[in-house]
Amino acid sequence: MLTSLHIRNFAIVDVLDLEFGAGLSVLTGETGAGKSILVDALALALGERANNANLRDGEQRTEVSACFDVAARPQAINWLAERALEPTEECVMRRVIGTDGRSRAFINGSPVALQDLRALGELLVDIHGQHAHHALLRPDVQRALLDDFGDHRDLLSRVREAHQEWRRLERELADTGGDPAQRHAELELLRFHIDELTQLAVTAGEAAGLDQEHRRLANAERLREGAGAVYDVLYGDQDGAALPAVQAAVKQLDVLAASDGALAPIGIQLNEAAIQLAECDRELRGYVETMAADPQRLAVVEQRLDALHQAARKHQVTPEELPALLDGLTERLARLEDGGERRRELAARLDRVKEDYDAHARRLRDARSRTGRRLAEAVTADLHRLGIAQGTLAVEVTPLPEPQVTAHGRDRVEFLVTTNPGRPAGPLNRVASGGELSRISLAIQVVGSRDHGIPTLVFDEVDVGIGGGVAEMVGNQLRALAANRQVLCVTHLPQVAAQGHQHLRVVKAADNGATTTRVESLEGSHRVEEVARMLGGLEITRHTRAHAKEMIQRIGGP
């Protein structure tokens, strides 16, 4: 479970350290105080996408660290062990983001890729956002929720792998040539291009070598004159030539070193310089003597380069890529010439893969149908407890139109609901009102969370649009859910807040012209005062406080 959260320079938070316990932790506070910012910070530590808006104004970087107790989560410990990330009973996930938007991620102090944060985070935390009921209207989200509830990972993996192989074989079959006339035309064109490139006989690295030779030949006179001028400066007969001057200096230092040994190392270094200059003498003299203009060779090189560039332009490659192009065309020709047998082989393999895909997809459909009935029954029961007495949910699993196939099967999954007796079930967005949709979404999320085993669940204002006795039932469900795992809930409902095992109040304050957020852990009279504020608004009376105290004590709160 999540044991602590450290936040620095995130949005309106300067520095914040929070500790969490087991059970239901509720976060309350005025609108705009920053309650959902804490959820956003946790999501950042779990690998959520970052941007510069996360950074507190005037700061250079933001940092979020989340510490988890994973002793009871062997999947997480094994995941850490497989990646040599110090698998202990405590795990620290850390994220750092700079002003340039670049992000760094760490697990147990070791730098990791962002996808590693996400992968580990999915084993530890499940966050249900305040707009989850909007996403729930999408068929793909409904399908994913059903598969998650039914733990269809293995079936989905088999379907996805078969689908990938299906598409790969289709592409490979297309590469062998389909229509006979098109195949014949392509064969003729391939042979023509291969003959041209074979006659050109370009070799690897030839173009680069010719470019270098061309630069030398085109500048032969300038190179010879320039090298001769350098030779004269270093070794010429005129006064001040470098080598005679250095040799004279070496002799003079040898004489002076007899009187002061401190000059001896300098004389040694100058002597080494004189030796190197002497070696350069031979090389420069040879270069000047051999460097001469060669118009005939220059013309040959230019003609060859022109041929290579023409071929490269024709095939839209660089001259350096021509040898690889010839290899590719030759390989393609071989595949097409041997296409008959190859096509029959690929077609047979494709038929077998299609059969495998259909078999896995049928098993997945059967599993979805069974899971859909179980999910519908559980959600319907929760809808009744949440005040939709006549509400029912049905999960419809229907085949996609032929010949449509996808990586997630051949099914369309749709949640159908009815909230009034005698009315036919219909899609969520057509049947449910705004308040009903919030309750339906909450019921689906709570039911789905019971079975998937993630140790920490976060609900960010998912109880929006709910009040009265229904709100109390929501609190009851969240508290019951927290009997076996850790639940964090951002809420505006006093009926939910009163049922928390831990109550945290988020407060926004201005300090020296800057807005900051702090979090207070509430107990006793302070907690009663916060629940009373949520009940009574601006005017908190003695009766409001008594009501708040009764709500907390009725469910055994501190």
Buried (B, 14 or more C-beta within 10 A) or exposed (E): BBBBBBBBBBBBBBEBEBEBEBBBBBBBBBEEBBBBBBBBBBBBBBBBEBEEEBBBEEBEBBBBBBBBBBEEBEEBBEBBEEBEBBBEEEBBBBBBBBEEEEBBBBBBEEEBEBEBBBBBBEBBBBBBBBEBBEBBBEEEBBBBBBBBBBBBEEBBEBBBBBBEBBEEBEEBBEBBBEEEEEBEEBBEEBEEBBEBBEEBEBEEEBBEEBBEBBEBBBEBEEBBEEBBEBBBEBBBEEEEBBBBBBBEBBEEBBEBBEEEEEBEEBBEEBBEBBEEBBEBBEEBBEBBEEBEBEEEEBEBBBEBBEEBEEBBEEBEEEBBBBBEBBEEBBEBBEBBBEBEEBBEEBEEBBEEBBEBBBEBBEBBBEBBBEBBEBBBBBBBBBBBBBBBEEBBBBBBBEEEEEEEBBEBBBBBBBBBBBBEEEEEBBBBEEBBEEBBBBBBBBBBBBBBBBBEEBBBBBBBBBBBBBBEEBBBBBBBBBBBBBEEBBBBBBBBBBBBBBBBBBBBBBEBEEEEEEBBBBBEEBEEEEBBBBBBBBBBEEEBEEEBBEBBBEBBEEBEBE
